[in-house]
Amino acid sequence: MELYNYLKSLHLIFVITWFAGLFYIVRLFVYQIEANDKPSPEKEILQKQYKIMTYRLWYIITWPSAVLVSIFAFWMLFFTDLGKAWLQMPWMHVKLGFVFALYLYHYKCHRIFKELQNDEVKYTTNYMRLWNEGATIILFAVVFLVILKSAVNWIYGVIGIMLFSILIMLGFKFYKRIREKNNS
């Protein structure tokens, strides 16, 4: 049991750093896209700095955290008795589905990262702000699943965060209109 608790602690630490990296990388994507619209030489200075920041965040924090999360999770689930028991539970199957979705999200962020490193801007800042909510929804779903240990009750938490996200986006649109009106 003691080994399991150490593994769970390490797993949780790297889950936190992984999510921190995912949340911040998308914020940096927003800044990179905004920098693309700046006049020279400000544009080039900002782009260079954001490329360095995203590179370091992605390869020093986010990717290593994603790998370590998987290593400790795999160790917990397949090499401890408690982990093997969790694998029999329906809520764990749903949780693993969300973890798979998180890796797909991570992969898409990696593709966006590569595009921006090559000065390819394919998305708007609004798209990136909405994209950032994807990790938040997955985080809420996983936390509710792990705490409630129910394959059904997590839905209430996800619905709540979706409604909260809608309110944030409405607030963002309202703020954007005010900002545009003040600039006119």
C-alpha positions in Angstrom: 0.0 0.0 0.0 2.9 2.4 0.7 4.3 1.9 -2.8 0.9 2.7 -4.2 0.7 5.9 -2.3 4.1 7.0 -3.5 3.2 6.2 -7.1 -0.1 8.0 -6.7 1.6 11.1 -5.3 4.1 11.2 -8.2 1.3 10.6 -10.7 -0.7 13.5 -9.3 2.3 15.9 -9.2 2.9 15.2 -12.9 -0.8 15.5 -13.8 -0.7 19.0 -12.3 2.5 20.0 -14.2 1.1 18.5 -17.4 -2.1 20.5 -17.1 -0.2 23.6 -16.2 1.8 23.1 -19.4 -1.3 22.5 -21.5 -3.1 25.5 -20.1 -0.1 27.8 -20.5 1.0 26.6 -24.0 -2.4 27.6 -25.5 -2.2 31.0 -23.8 1.2 31.4 -25.4 -0.3 30.4 -28.7 -2.8 33.3 -28.3 0.1 35.7 -27.7 2.1 34.3 -30.7 -0.9 34.7 -33.0 -1.5 38.3 -31.7 2.2 39.1 -32.3 1.8 38.1 -35.9 -0.4 41.2 -36.4 2.1 43.6 -34.9 4.3 46.0 -37.0 8.0 45.3 -37.5 10.3 45.1 -35.6 7.9 44.4 -32.7 6.5 41.4 -34.5 9.8 39.7 -35.0 11.0 40.4 -31.5 7.8 39.0 -30.0 7.7 36.0 -32.3 11.3 35.1 -31.4 10.6 35.4 -27.7 7.4 33.4 -27.8 9.0 30.6 -29.8 11.7 30.3 -27.2 9.1 30.3 -24.4 6.8 27.8 -26.0 9.8 25.5 -26.9 11.0 25.4 -23.4 7.5 24.9 -21.9 6.7 22.2 -24.4 9.8 20.2 -24.2 11.0 20.8 -20.6 7.7 20.7 -18.7 4.7 19.6 -20.8 6.0 16.6 -22.7 8.1 15.1 -19.8 5.1 15.5 -17.5 2.8 13.7 -20.0 5.3 10.8 -20.2 5.8 10.6 -16.5 2.0 10.6 -15.8 1.7 7.6 -18.0 4.6 5.8 -16.5 3.3 6.2 -12.9 -0.3 5.4 -14.0 0.8 2.3 -15.8 2.9 1.2 -12.8 -0.1 1.8 -10.4 -2.7 0.1 -12.5 -0.7 -3.0 -13.6 1.8 -3.6 -10.8 -0.2 -3.0 -7.6 -3.1 -4.9 -6.3 -5.2 -1.8 -5.7 -4.6 -0.6 -9.3 -5.6 -4.0 -10.7 -8.9 -3.7 -8.7 -9.5 -0.2 -10.1 -9.2 -1.5 -13.6 -12.3 -3.6 -13.0 -14.4 -0.6 -12.2 -16.6 1.1 -14.9 -15.7 4.6 -13.7 -12.0 3.8 -14.4 -12.8 2.8 -18.0 -14.6 6.1 -18.5 -11.6 7.9 -16.9 -9.2 6.2 -19.2 -11.4 7.3 -22.1 -10.9 10.9 -21.0 -7.2 10.3 -20.6 -7.1 9.1 -24.2 -9.0 12.3 -25.2 -6.4 14.3 -23.3 -3.6 12.7 -25.2 -5.4 13.5 -28.5 -5.7 17.1 -27.2 -2.0 17.1 -26.4 -1.2 15.8 -29.9 -3.2 18.6 -31.5 -1.4 21.1 -29.3 1.8 19.6 -30.5 0.8 20.1 -34.2 -0.2 23.7 -33.5 3.1 24.2 -31.7 5.0 23.0 -34.7 3.0 25.2 -37.1 3.6 28.3 -35.0 7.3 27.4 -34.7 7.3 27.5 -38.5 5.4 30.8 -38.6 2.3 29.1 -39.9 -0.8 30.8 -38.4 -3.9 28.7 -39.1 -6.1 29.7 -36.1 -7.5 32.8 -34.6 -7.0 33.9 -31.1 -10.7 33.3 -30.4 -10.3 29.7 -31.6 -7.3 29.3 -29.3 -9.3 30.7 -26.3 -12.1 28.2 -27.0 -9.5 25.4 -27.6 -8.1 26.1 -24.1 -11.5 25.1 -22.6 -11.0 21.5 -23.9 -8.4 20.7 -21.4 -10.5 22.3 -18.7 -13.5 20.1 -19.5 -11.3 17.0 -19.5 -9.8 18.0 -16.2 -13.2 18.4 -14.5 -14.4 15.1 -15.9 -11.4 13.2 -14.6 -11.4 14.8 -11.2 -15.1 14.1 -10.7 -14.6 10.5 -11.9 -11.7 9.9 -9.5 -13.3 11.5 -6.5 -16.9 10.2 -7.0 -15.8 6.9 -8.4 -19.0 6.8 -10.5 -19.3 6.4 -14.2 -22.4 8.6 -14.2 -22.1 11.4 -11.6 -19.2 13.0 -13.3 -21.6 14.3 -16.0 -23.0 16.9 -13.6 -19.5 18.4 -13.1 -18.8 18.4 -16.8 -22.2 20.1 -17.5 -21.4 22.7 -14.8 -18.0 23.5 -16.4 -19.5 23.7 -19.9 -22.1 26.2 -18.6 -19.3 28.1 -16.8 -17.3 28.1 -20.1 -20.3 29.5 -22.0 -20.6 32.3 -19.4 -16.9 33.0 -19.8 -17.1 33.2 -23.5 -20.2 35.5 -23.3 -18.2 37.7 -21.0 -15.3 37.6 -23.4 -17.5 38.7 -26.3 -19.1 41.4 -24.2 -15.6 42.7 -23.2 -14.4 42.5 -26.8 -17.4 44.7 -28.0 -16.6 47.2 -25.3 -13.0 47.3 -26.2 -13.8 47.7 -29.9 -16.3 50.5 -29.1 -13.7 52.3 -27.0 -11.1 52.0 -29.8 -13.4 53.6 -32.4 
